[in-house]
Each structure stands twice: as structure tokens, then as C-alpha cells.
């Protein structure tokens, strides 16, 4: 498969991917526990989290 040739099929690849997803959605995970409007934080994180500024804004909203 082409995917395995480029990314490998090592378990460490999958573990790194899962850790990356958790770190990417960290503001959302924090907001679920602390914020009344966790949907807003999730949408900001989903659409603007790719840029570092959007991720930081989502994190600030989640912590406030």
C-alpha cells in the first residue's frame, strides 16, 4: 500500500498520531470540563486550530 510506504506501519506511528490528535484537541477537552460554551471552543479549535493563533485562542477560551 502507498500509505504504508510513506508513513510506515510501526505501532509508534499510530501512537504518535493519537498523541497529535489529543494535543490538537486539548482546548476542546479542557472546555468540556470547564466551559459552558464548549461547542464554541470546539468549532474554533476545529476550523482555526490549524493555525497556532487559532489554537491559542481556543485554549484561552477553554481556560477562562
CHARMM internal coordinates of N, CA and C (Angstrom, degrees):
IC EDIT
DIST 1 N 1 CA 1.4513
DIST 1 CA 1 C 1.5250
ANGL 1 N 1 CA 1 C 110.12
DIST 1 C 2 N 1.2949
ANGL 1 CA 1 C 2 N 115.66
DIHE 1 N 1 CA 1 C 2 N 147.11
DIST 2 N 2 CA 1.4569
ANGL 1 C 2 N 2 CA 121.16
DIHE 1 CA 1 C 2 N 2 CA -179.49
DIST 2 CA 2 C 1.5235
ANGL 2 N 2 CA 2 C 110.48
DIHE 1 C 2 N 2 CA 2 C -67.47
DIST 2 C 3 N 1.3218
ANGL 2 CA 2 C 3 N 117.62
DIHE 2 N 2 CA 2 C 3 N -38.56
DIST 3 N 3 CA 1.4629
ANGL 2 C 3 N 3 CA 121.15
DIHE 2 CA 2 C 3 N 3 CA -179.06
DIST 3 CA 3 C 1.5249
ANGL 3 N 3 CA 3 C 110.92
DIHE 2 C 3 N 3 CA 3 C -60.53
DIST 3 C 4 N 1.3113
ANGL 3 CA 3 C 4 N 116.88
DIHE 3 N 3 CA 3 C 4 N -44.90
DIST 4 N 4 CA 1.4629
ANGL 3 C 4 N 4 CA 119.88
DIHE 3 CA 3 C 4 N 4 CA -179.30
DIST 4 CA 4 C 1.5242
ANGL 4 N 4 CA 4 C 112.09
DIHE 3 C 4 N 4 CA 4 C -67.30
DIST 4 C 5 N 1.3216
ANGL 4 CA 4 C 5 N 117.80
DIHE 4 N 4 CA 4 C 5 N -30.85
DIST 5 N 5 CA 1.4557
ANGL 4 C 5 N 5 CA 120.25
DIHE 4 CA 4 C 5 N 5 CA -179.83
DIST 5 CA 5 C 1.5220
ANGL 5 N 5 CA 5 C 110.94
DIHE 4 C 5 N 5 CA 5 C -67.88
DIST 5 C 6 N 1.3283
ANGL 5 CA 5 C 6 N 117.25
DIHE 5 N 5 CA 5 C 6 N -37.57
DIST 6 N 6 CA 1.4637
ANGL 5 C 6 N 6 CA 120.23
DIHE 5 CA 5 C 6 N 6 CA -177.41
DIST 6 CA 6 C 1.5219
ANGL 6 N 6 CA 6 C 112.68
DIHE 5 C 6 N 6 CA 6 C -86.04
DIST 6 C 7 N 1.3206
ANGL 6 CA 6 C 7 N 117.96
DIHE 6 N 6 CA 6 C 7 N -39.51
DIST 7 N 7 CA 1.4524
ANGL 6 C 7 N 7 CA 120.80
DIHE 6 CA 6 C 7 N 7 CA -172.69
DIST 7 CA 7 C 1.5234
ANGL 7 N 7 CA 7 C 113.42
DIHE 6 C 7 N 7 CA 7 C -107.63
DIST 7 C 8 N 1.2902
ANGL 7 CA 7 C 8 N 118.58
DIHE 7 N 7 CA 7 C 8 N -10.77
DIST 8 N 8 CA 1.4491
ANGL 7 C 8 N 8 CA 121.20
DIHE 7 CA 7 C 8 N 8 CA -179.84
DIST 8 CA 8 C 1.5117
ANGL 8 N 8 CA 8 C 111.52
DIHE 7 C 8 N 8 CA 8 C 77.59
DIST 8 C 9 N 1.2902
ANGL 8 CA 8 C 9 N 116.01
DIHE 8 N 8 CA 8 C 9 N 165.50
DIST 9 N 9 CA 1.4629
ANGL 8 C 9 N 9 CA 119.72
DIHE 8 CA 8 C 9 N 9 CA 179.13
DIST 9 CA 9 C 1.5261
ANGL 9 N 9 CA 9 C 110.18
DIHE 8 C 9 N 9 CA 9 C -121.45
DIST 9 C 10 N 1.2992
ANGL 9 CA 9 C 10 N 116.27
DIHE 9 N 9 CA 9 C 10 N 25.79
DIST 10 N 10 CA 1.4469
ANGL 9 C 10 N 10 CA 121.75
DIHE 9 CA 9 C 10 N 10 CA 178.98
DIST 10 CA 10 C 1.5243
ANGL 10 N 10 CA 10 C 109.53
DIHE 9 C 10 N 10 CA 10 C -71.24
DIST 10 C 11 N 1.3212
ANGL 10 CA 10 C 11 N 117.42
DIHE 10 N 10 CA 10 C 11 N 146.11
DIST 11 N 11 CA 1.4693
ANGL 10 C 11 N 11 CA 119.17
DIHE 10 CA 10 C 11 N 11 CA 175.59
DIST 11 CA 11 C 1.5254
ANGL 11 N 11 CA 11 C 112.62
DIHE 10 C 11 N 11 CA 11 C -60.26
DIST 11 C 12 N 1.3315
ANGL 11 CA 11 C 12 N 117.52
DIHE 11 N 11 CA 11 C 12 N -29.25
DIST 12 N 12 CA 1.4628
ANGL 11 C 12 N 12 CA 120.88
DIHE 11 CA 11 C 12 N 12 CA 178.84
DIST 12 CA 12 C 1.5223
ANGL 12 N 12 CA 12 C 111.83
DIHE 11 C 12 N 12 CA 12 C -64.54
DIST 12 C 13 N 1.3199
ANGL 12 CA 12 C 13 N 116.98
DIHE 12 N 12 CA 12 C 13 N -29.39
DIST 13 N 13 CA 1.4585
ANGL 12 C 13 N 13 CA 120.84
DIHE 12 CA 12 C 13 N 13 CA 177.16
DIST 13 CA 13 C 1.5196
ANGL 13 N 13 CA 13 C 110.05
DIHE 12 C 13 N 13 CA 13 C -65.16
DIST 13 C 14 N 1.3149
ANGL 13 CA 13 C 14 N 116.50
DIHE 13 N 13 CA 13 C 14 N -44.11
DIST 14 N 14 CA 1.4588
ANGL 13 C 14 N 14 CA 120.53
DIHE 13 CA 13 C 14 N 14 CA 179.78
DIST 14 CA 14 C 1.5296
ANGL 14 N 14 CA 14 C 111.41
DIHE 13 C 14 N 14 CA 14 C -69.97
DIST 14 C 15 N 1.3165
ANGL 14 CA 14 C 15 N 117.40
DIHE 14 N 14 CA 14 C 15 N -38.28
DIST 15 N 15 CA 1.4603
ANGL 14 C 15 N 15 CA 121.02
DIHE 14 CA 14 C 15 N 15 CA 177.59
DIST 15 CA 15 C 1.5291
ANGL 15 N 15 CA 15 C 110.61
DIHE 14 C 15 N 15 CA 15 C -64.04
DIST 15 C 16 N 1.3308
ANGL 15 CA 15 C 16 N 116.83
DIHE 15 N 15 CA 15 C 16 N -42.58
DIST 16 N 16 CA 1.4660
ANGL 15 C 16 N 16 CA 120.79
DIHE 15 CA 15 C 16 N 16 CA 177.88
DIST 16 CA 16 C 1.5284
ANGL 16 N 16 CA 16 C 110.64
DIHE 15 C 16 N 16 CA 16 C -64.29
DIST 16 C 17 N 1.3178
ANGL 16 CA 16 C 17 N 117.30
DIHE 16 N 16 CA 16 C 17 N -37.12
DIST 17 N 17 CA 1.4638
ANGL 16 C 17 N 17 CA 120.90
DIHE 16 CA 16 C 17 N 17 CA 177.95
DIST 17 CA 17 C 1.5155
ANGL 17 N 17 CA 17 C 111.95
DIHE 16 C 17 N 17 CA 17 C -65.67
DIST 17 C 18 N 1.3220
ANGL 17 CA 17 C 18 N 116.81
DIHE 17 N 17 CA 17 C 18 N -42.07
DIST 18 N 18 CA 1.4584
ANGL 17 C 18 N 18 CA 120.63
DIHE 17 CA 17 C 18 N 18 CA 179.07
DIST 18 CA 18 C 1.5233
ANGL 18 N 18 CA 18 C 110.44
DIHE 17 C 18 N 18 CA 18 C -66.42
DIST 18 C 19 N 1.3323
ANGL 18 CA 18 C 19 N 117.13
DIHE 18 N 18 CA 18 C 19 N -42.19
DIST 19 N 19 CA 1.4696
ANGL 18 C 19 N 19 CA 120.51
DIHE 18 CA 18 C 19 N 19 CA 177.40
DIST 19 CA 19 C 1.5286
ANGL 19 N 19 CA 19 C 110.21
DIHE 18 C 19 N 19 CA 19 C -62.32
DIST 19 C 20 N 1.3202
ANGL 19 CA 19 C 20 N 117.31
DIHE 19 N 19 CA 19 C 20 N -40.30
DIST 20 N 20 CA 1.4597
ANGL 19 C 20 N 20 CA 120.68
DIHE 19 CA 19 C 20 N 20 CA 178.03
DIST 20 CA 20 C 1.5156
ANGL 20 N 20 CA 20 C 112.52
DIHE 19 C 20 N 20 CA 20 C -62.76
DIST 20 C 21 N 1.3149
ANGL 20 CA 20 C 21 N 117.51
DIHE 20 N 20 CA 20 C 21 N -40.52
DIST 21 N 21 CA 1.4669
ANGL 20 C 21 N 21 CA 121.08
DIHE 20 CA 20 C 21 N 21 CA 178.85
DIST 21 CA 21 C 1.5259
ANGL 21 N 21 CA 21 C 110.36
DIHE 20 C 21 N 21 CA 21 C -66.92
DIST 21 C 22 N 1.3205
ANGL 21 CA 21 C 22 N 117.02
DIHE 21 N 21 CA 21 C 22 N -41.02
DIST 22 N 22 CA 1.4717
ANGL 21 C 22 N 22 CA 120.25
DIHE 21 CA 21 C 22 N 22 CA 179.16
DIST 22 CA 22 C 1.5253
ANGL 22 N 22 CA 22 C 110.67
DIHE 21 C 22 N 22 CA 22 C -64.30
DIST 22 C 23 N 1.3286
ANGL 22 CA 22 C 23 N 117.33
DIHE 22 N 22 CA 22 C 23 N -43.06
DIST 23 N 23 CA 1.4696
ANGL 22 C 23 N 23 CA 120.41
DIHE 22 CA 22 C 23 N 23 CA 178.84
DIST 23 CA 23 C 1.5337
ANGL 23 N 23 CA 23 C 110.32
DIHE 22 C 23 N 23 CA 23 C -65.84
DIST 23 C 24 N 1.3252
ANGL 23 CA 23 C 24 N 117.13
DIHE 23 N 23 CA 23 C 24 N -38.83
DIST 24 N 24 CA 1.4620
ANGL 23 C 24 N 24 CA 120.62
DIHE 23 CA 23 C 24 N 24 CA 179.77
DIST 24 CA 24 C 1.5286
ANGL 24 N 24 CA 24 C 110.80
DIHE 23 C 24 N 24 CA 24 C -63.06
DIST 24 C 25 N 1.3241
ANGL 24 CA 24 C 25 N 117.31
DIHE 24 N 24 CA 24 C 25 N -41.26
DIST 25 N 25 CA 1.4573
ANGL 24 C 25 N 25 CA 121.07
DIHE 24 CA 24 C 25 N 25 CA -178.20
DIST 25 CA 25 C 1.5296
ANGL 25 N 25 CA 25 C 113.03
DIHE 24 C 25 N 25 CA 25 C -97.05
DIST 25 C 26 N 1.3117
ANGL 25 CA 25 C 26 N 117.86
DIHE 25 N 25 CA 25 C 26 N 18.71
DIST 26 N 26 CA 1.4580
ANGL 25 C 26 N 26 CA 121.88
DIHE 25 CA 25 C 26 N 26 CA 177.93
DIST 26 CA 26 C 1.5308
ANGL 26 N 26 CA 26 C 112.67
DIHE 25 C 26 N 26 CA 26 C -57.80
DIST 26 C 27 N 1.3276
ANGL 26 CA 26 C 27 N 120.60
DIHE 26 N 26 CA 26 C 27 N -43.17
DIST 27 N 27 CA 1.4698
ANGL 26 C 27 N 27 CA 118.95
DIHE 26 CA 26 C 27 N 27 CA 176.52
DIST 27 CA 27 C 1.5300
ANGL 27 N 27 CA 27 C 112.70
DIHE 26 C 27 N 27 CA 27 C -59.83
DIST 27 C 28 N 1.3170
ANGL 27 CA 27 C 28 N 116.81
DIHE 27 N 27 CA 27 C 28 N -37.32
DIST 28 N 28 CA 1.4590
ANGL 27 C 28 N 28 CA 119.96
DIHE 27 CA 27 C 28 N 28 CA 178.45
DIST 28 CA 28 C 1.5226
ANGL 28 N 28 CA 28 C 110.87
DIHE 27 C 28 N 28 CA 28 C -67.24
DIST 28 C 29 N 1.3207
ANGL 28 CA 28 C 29 N 116.47
DIHE 28 N 28 CA 28 C 29 N -41.89
DIST 29 N 29 CA 1.4641
ANGL 28 C 29 N 29 CA 119.82
DIHE 28 CA 28 C 29 N 29 CA 179.41
DIST 29 CA 29 C 1.5261
ANGL 29 N 29 CA 29 C 111.40
DIHE 28 C 29 N 29 CA 29 C -64.23
DIST 29 C 30 N 1.3161
ANGL 29 CA 29 C 30 N 117.12
DIHE 29 N 29 CA 29 C 30 N -36.17
DIST 30 N 30 CA 1.4623
ANGL 29 C 30 N 30 CA 120.82
DIHE 29 CA 29 C 30 N 30 CA 176.66
DIST 30 CA 30 C 1.5215
ANGL 30 N 30 CA 30 C 110.44
DIHE 29 C 30 N 30 CA 30 C -69.50
DIST 30 C 31 N 1.3295
ANGL 30 CA 30 C 31 N 116.92
DIHE 30 N 30 CA 30 C 31 N -41.00
DIST 31 N 31 CA 1.4647
ANGL 30 C 31 N 31 CA 121.44
DIHE 30 CA 30 C 31 N 31 CA -177.23
DIST 31 CA 31 C 1.5205
ANGL 31 N 31 CA 31 C 112.05
DIHE 30 C 31 N 31 CA 31 C -67.01
DIST 31 C 32 N 1.3075
ANGL 31 CA 31 C 32 N 118.21
DIHE 31 N 31 CA 31 C 32 N -31.41
DIST 32 N 32 CA 1.4599
ANGL 31 C 32 N 32 CA 120.35
DIHE 31 CA 31 C 32 N 32 CA 179.60
DIST 32 CA 32 C 1.5297
ANGL 32 N 32 CA 32 C 110.06
DIHE 31 C 32 N 32 CA 32 C -61.88
DIST 32 C 33 N 1.3005
ANGL 32 CA 32 C 33 N 116.70
DIHE 32 N 32 CA 32 C 33 N -33.61
DIST 33 N 33 CA 1.4636
ANGL 32 C 33 N 33 CA 120.26
DIHE 32 CA 32 C 33 N 33 CA -178.82
DIST 33 CA 33 C 1.5219
ANGL 33 N 33 CA 33 C 113.10
DIHE 32 C 33 N 33 CA 33 C -87.97
DIST 33 C 34 N 1.3280
ANGL 33 CA 33 C 34 N 119.00
DIHE 33 N 33 CA 33 C 34 N -27.20
DIST 34 N 34 CA 1.4599
ANGL 33 C 34 N 34 CA 120.33
DIHE 33 CA 33 C 34 N 34 CA -168.34
DIST 34 CA 34 C 1.5264
ANGL 34 N 34 CA 34 C 115.32
DIHE 33 C 34 N 34 CA 34 C -120.14
DIST 34 C 35 N 1.2991
ANGL 34 CA 34 C 35 N 119.58
DIHE 34 N 34 CA 34 C 35 N -21.29
DIST 35 N 35 CA 1.4656
ANGL 34 C 35 N 35 CA 121.26
DIHE 34 CA 34 C 35 N 35 CA -166.88
DIST 35 CA 35 C 1.5178
ANGL 35 N 35 CA 35 C 110.47
DIHE 34 C 35 N 35 CA 35 C -110.72
DIST 35 C 36 N 1.3359
ANGL 35 CA 35 C 36 N 115.96
DIHE 35 N 35 CA 35 C 36 N 142.21
DIST 36 N 36 CA 1.4627
ANGL 35 C 36 N 36 CA 120.05
DIHE 35 CA 35 C 36 N 36 CA 177.83
DIST 36 CA 36 C 1.5187
ANGL 36 N 36 CA 36 C 111.51
DIHE 35 C 36 N 36 CA 36 C -71.47
DIST 36 C 37 N 1.3283
ANGL 36 CA 36 C 37 N 116.35
DIHE 36 N 36 CA 36 C 37 N -37.49
DIST 37 N 37 CA 1.4584
ANGL 36 C 37 N 37 CA 120.88
DIHE 36 CA 36 C 37 N 37 CA -176.73
DIST 37 CA 37 C 1.5308
ANGL 37 N 37 CA 37 C 109.79
DIHE 36 C 37 N 37 CA 37 C -104.98
DIST 37 C 38 N 1.3091
ANGL 37 CA 37 C 38 N 116.08
DIHE 37 N 37 CA 37 C 38 N 66.20
DIST 38 N 38 CA 1.4619
ANGL 37 C 38 N 38 CA 119.24
DIHE 37 CA 37 C 38 N 38 CA -177.01
DIST 38 CA 38 C 1.5331
ANGL 38 N 38 CA 38 C 111.18
DIHE 37 C 38 N 38 CA 38 C -71.96
DIST 38 C 39 N 1.3317
ANGL 38 CA 38 C 39 N 117.92
DIHE 38 N 38 CA 38 C 39 N -21.82
DIST 39 N 39 CA 1.4689
ANGL 38 C 39 N 39 CA 119.76
DIHE 38 CA 38 C 39 N 39 CA 176.84
DIST 39 CA 39 C 1.5258
ANGL 39 N 39 CA 39 C 110.52
DIHE 38 C 39 N 39 CA 39 C -65.51
DIST 39 C 40 N 1.3144
ANGL 39 CA 39 C 40 N 117.88
DIHE 39 N 39 CA 39 C 40 N -39.76
DIST 40 N 40 CA 1.4621
ANGL 39 C 40 N 40 CA 121.56
DIHE 39 CA 39 C 40 N 40 CA 177.46
DIST 40 CA 40 C 1.5266
ANGL 40 N 40 CA 40 C 110.95
DIHE 39 C 40 N 40 CA 40 C -62.10
DIST 40 C 41 N 1.3077
ANGL 40 CA 40 C 41 N 116.53
DIHE 40 N 40 CA 40 C 41 N -45.13
DIST 41 N 41 CA 1.4678
ANGL 40 C 41 N 41 CA 120.22
DIHE 40 CA 40 C 41 N 41 CA 178.96
DIST 41 CA 41 C 1.5213
ANGL 41 N 41 CA 41 C 110.05
DIHE 40 C 41 N 41 CA 41 C -63.65
DIST 41 C 42 N 1.3282
ANGL 41 CA 41 C 42 N 117.10
DIHE 41 N 41 CA 41 C 42 N -40.78
DIST 42 N 42 CA 1.4595
ANGL 41 C 42 N 42 CA 120.72
DIHE 41 CA 41 C 42 N 42 CA 178.82
DIST 42 CA 42 C 1.5281
ANGL 42 N 42 CA 42 C 111.57
DIHE 41 C 42 N 42 CA 42 C -62.31
DIST 42 C 43 N 1.3265
ANGL 42 CA 42 C 43 N 117.62
DIHE 42 N 42 CA 42 C 43 N -44.22
DIST 43 N 43 CA 1.4720
ANGL 42 C 43 N 43 CA 120.49
DIHE 42 CA 42 C 43 N 43 CA -178.70
DIST 43 CA 43 C 1.5244
ANGL 43 N 43 CA 43 C 111.38
DIHE 42 C 43 N 43 CA 43 C -67.37
DIST 43 C 44 N 1.3207
ANGL 43 CA 43 C 44 N 117.48
DIHE 43 N 43 CA 43 C 44 N -40.36
DIST 44 N 44 CA 1.4608
ANGL 43 C 44 N 44 CA 120.23
DIHE 43 CA 43 C 44 N 44 CA 176.51
DIST 44 CA 44 C 1.5201
ANGL 44 N 44 CA 44 C 109.90
DIHE 43 C 44 N 44 CA 44 C -63.49
DIST 44 C 45 N 1.3184
ANGL 44 CA 44 C 45 N 116.09
DIHE 44 N 44 CA 44 C 45 N -43.18
DIST 45 N 45 CA 1.4617
ANGL 44 C 45 N 45 CA 121.09
DIHE 44 CA 44 C 45 N 45 CA 179.60
DIST 45 CA 45 C 1.5254
ANGL 45 N 45 CA 45 C 111.06
DIHE 44 C 45 N 45 CA 45 C -64.74
DIST 45 C 46 N 1.3057
ANGL 45 CA 45 C 46 N 117.24
DIHE 45 N 45 CA 45 C 46 N -40.93
DIST 46 N 46 CA 1.4573
ANGL 45 C 46 N 46 CA 121.32
DIHE 45 CA 45 C 46 N 46 CA -177.34
DIST 46 CA 46 C 1.5258
ANGL 46 N 46 CA 46 C 112.07
DIHE 45 C 46 N 46 CA 46 C -67.79
DIST 46 C 47 N 1.3309
ANGL 46 CA 46 C 47 N 116.37
DIHE 46 N 46 CA 46 C 47 N -47.47
DIST 47 N 47 CA 1.4620
ANGL 46 C 47 N 47 CA 119.43
DIHE 46 CA 46 C 47 N 47 CA -173.46
DIST 47 CA 47 C 1.5272
ANGL 47 N 47 CA 47 C 114.11
DIHE 46 C 47 N 47 CA 47 C -90.22
DIST 47 C 48 N 1.3185
ANGL 47 CA 47 C 48 N 117.87
DIHE 47 N 47 CA 47 C 48 N -33.08
DIST 48 N 48 CA 1.4574
ANGL 47 C 48 N 48 CA 120.43
DIHE 47 CA 47 C 48 N 48 CA -175.63
DIST 48 CA 48 C 1.5261
ANGL 48 N 48 CA 48 C 112.99
DIHE 47 C 48 N 48 CA 48 C -112.55
DIST 48 C 49 N 1.3268
ANGL 48 CA 48 C 49 N 117.57
DIHE 48 N 48 CA 48 C 49 N -0.57
DIST 49 N 49 CA 1.4494
ANGL 48 C 49 N 49 CA 120.86
DIHE 48 CA 48 C 49 N 49 CA -177.80
DIST 49 CA 49 C 1.5151
ANGL 49 N 49 CA 49 C 113.81
DIHE 48 C 49 N 49 CA 49 C -69.90
DIST 49 C 50 N 1.3187
ANGL 49 CA 49 C 50 N 117.42
DIHE 49 N 49 CA 49 C 50 N -16.31
DIST 50 N 50 CA 1.4632
ANGL 49 C 50 N 50 CA 121.34
DIHE 49 CA 49 C 50 N 50 CA 178.48
DIST 50 CA 50 C 1.5224
ANGL 50 N 50 CA 50 C 109.64
DIHE 49 C 50 N 50 CA 50 C -62.64
DIST 50 C 51 N 1.3210
ANGL 50 CA 50 C 51 N 115.44
DIHE 50 N 50 CA 50 C 51 N -40.40
DIST 51 N 51 CA 1.4566
ANGL 50 C 51 N 51 CA 117.83
DIHE 50 CA 50 C 51 N 51 CA 174.40
DIST 51 CA 51 C 1.5224
ANGL 51 N 51 CA 51 C 107.21
DIHE 50 C 51 N 51 CA 51 C -80.34
DIST 51 C 52 N 1.2785
ANGL 51 CA 51 C 52 N 116.84
DIHE 51 N 51 CA 51 C 52 N 145.44
DIST 52 N 52 CA 1.4627
ANGL 51 C 52 N 52 CA 120.61
DIHE 51 CA 51 C 52 N 52 CA -177.58
DIST 52 CA 52 C 1.5211
ANGL 52 N 52 CA 52 C 110.48
DIHE 51 C 52 N 52 CA 52 C -64.27
DIST 52 C 53 N 1.3165
ANGL 52 CA 52 C 53 N 117.42
DIHE 52 N 52 CA 52 C 53 N -34.21
DIST 53 N 53 CA 1.4608
ANGL 52 C 53 N 53 CA 121.09
DIHE 52 CA 52 C 53 N 53 CA -179.30
DIST 53 CA 53 C 1.5288
ANGL 53 N 53 CA 53 C 110.53
DIHE 52 C 53 N 53 CA 53 C -65.18
DIST 53 C 54 N 1.3215
ANGL 53 CA 53 C 54 N 117.47
DIHE 53 N 53 CA 53 C 54 N -42.37
DIST 54 N 54 CA 1.4696
ANGL 53 C 54 N 54 CA 120.87
DIHE 53 CA 53 C 54 N 54 CA 177.50
DIST 54 CA 54 C 1.5107
ANGL 54 N 54 CA 54 C 112.10
DIHE 53 C 54 N 54 CA 54 C -63.73
DIST 54 C 55 N 1.3287
ANGL 54 CA 54 C 55 N 116.88
DIHE 54 N 54 CA 54 C 55 N -38.22
DIST 55 N 55 CA 1.4629
ANGL 54 C 55 N 55 CA 121.05
DIHE 54 CA 54 C 55 N 55 CA 178.91
DIST 55 CA 55 C 1.5241
ANGL 55 N 55 CA 55 C 110.15
DIHE 54 C 55 N 55 CA 55 C -66.16
DIST 55 C 56 N 1.3358
ANGL 55 CA 55 C 56 N 116.77
DIHE 55 N 55 CA 55 C 56 N -41.46
DIST 56 N 56 CA 1.4637
ANGL 55 C 56 N 56 CA 121.18
DIHE 55 CA 55 C 56 N 56 CA 179.72
DIST 56 CA 56 C 1.5296
ANGL 56 N 56 CA 56 C 110.37
DIHE 55 C 56 N 56 CA 56 C -66.88
DIST 56 C 57 N 1.3187
ANGL 56 CA 56 C 57 N 117.82
DIHE 56 N 56 CA 56 C 57 N -40.03
DIST 57 N 57 CA 1.4802
ANGL 56 C 57 N 57 CA 121.08
DIHE 56 CA 56 C 57 N 57 CA 177.40
DIST 57 CA 57 C 1.5171
ANGL 57 N 57 CA 57 C 110.06
DIHE 56 C 57 N 57 CA 57 C -62.50
DIST 57 C 58 N 1.3268
ANGL 57 CA 57 C 58 N 117.06
DIHE 57 N 57 CA 57 C 58 N -43.74
DIST 58 N 58 CA 1.4622
ANGL 57 C 58 N 58 CA 119.84
DIHE 57 CA 57 C 58 N 58 CA 178.12
DIST 58 CA 58 C 1.5226
ANGL 58 N 58 CA 58 C 110.81
DIHE 57 C 58 N 58 CA 58 C -63.65
DIST 58 C 59 N 1.3092
ANGL 58 CA 58 C 59 N 117.49
DIHE 58 N 58 CA 58 C 59 N -38.38
DIST 59 N 59 CA 1.4619
ANGL 58 C 59 N 59 CA 120.81
DIHE 58 CA 58 C 59 N 59 CA 179.10
DIST 59 CA 59 C 1.5193
ANGL 59 N 59 CA 59 C 111.06
DIHE 58 C 59 N 59 CA 59 C -66.85
DIST 59 C 60 N 1.3200
ANGL 59 CA 59 C 60 N 117.61
DIHE 59 N 59 CA 59 C 60 N -41.66
DIST 60 N 60 CA 1.4690
ANGL 59 C 60 N 60 CA 121.17
DIHE 59 CA 59 C 60 N 60 CA 177.85
DIST 60 CA 60 C 1.5196
ANGL 60 N 60 CA 60 C 110.63
DIHE 59 C 60 N 60 CA 60 C -63.66
DIST 60 C 61 N 1.3329
ANGL 60 CA 60 C 61 N 117.43
DIHE 60 N 60 CA 60 C 61 N -42.88
DIST 61 N 61 CA 1.4651
ANGL 60 C 61 N 61 CA 119.93
DIHE 60 CA 60 C 61 N 61 CA 177.91
DIST 61 CA 61 C 1.5218
ANGL 61 N 61 CA 61 C 111.56
DIHE 60 C 61 N 61 CA 61 C -64.19
DIST 61 C 62 N 1.3071
ANGL 61 CA 61 C 62 N 117.22
DIHE 61 N 61 CA 61 C 62 N -36.07
DIST 62 N 62 CA 1.4590
ANGL 61 C 62 N 62 CA 120.68
DIHE 61 CA 61 C 62 N 62 CA -179.25
DIST 62 CA 62 C 1.5234
ANGL 62 N 62 CA 62 C 111.75
DIHE 61 C 62 N 62 CA 62 C -69.36
DIST 62 C 63 N 1.3166
ANGL 62 CA 62 C 63 N 116.16
DIHE 62 N 62 CA 62 C 63 N -35.22
DIST 63 N 63 CA 1.4698
ANGL 62 C 63 N 63 CA 120.08
DIHE 62 CA 62 C 63 N 63 CA -177.59
DIST 63 CA 63 C 1.5202
ANGL 63 N 63 CA 63 C 111.73
DIHE 62 C 63 N 63 CA 63 C -79.77
DIST 63 C 64 N 1.3318
ANGL 63 CA 63 C 64 N 118.13
DIHE 63 N 63 CA 63 C 64 N -31.07
DIST 64 N 64 CA 1.4626
ANGL 63 C 64 N 64 CA 121.53
DIHE 63 CA 63 C 64 N 64 CA -178.13
DIST 64 CA 64 C 1.4979
ANGL 64 N 64 CA 64 C 112.95
DIHE 63 C 64 N 64 CA 64 C -66.69
END
COOR INIT
IC SEED 1 N 1 CA 1 C
IC BUILD
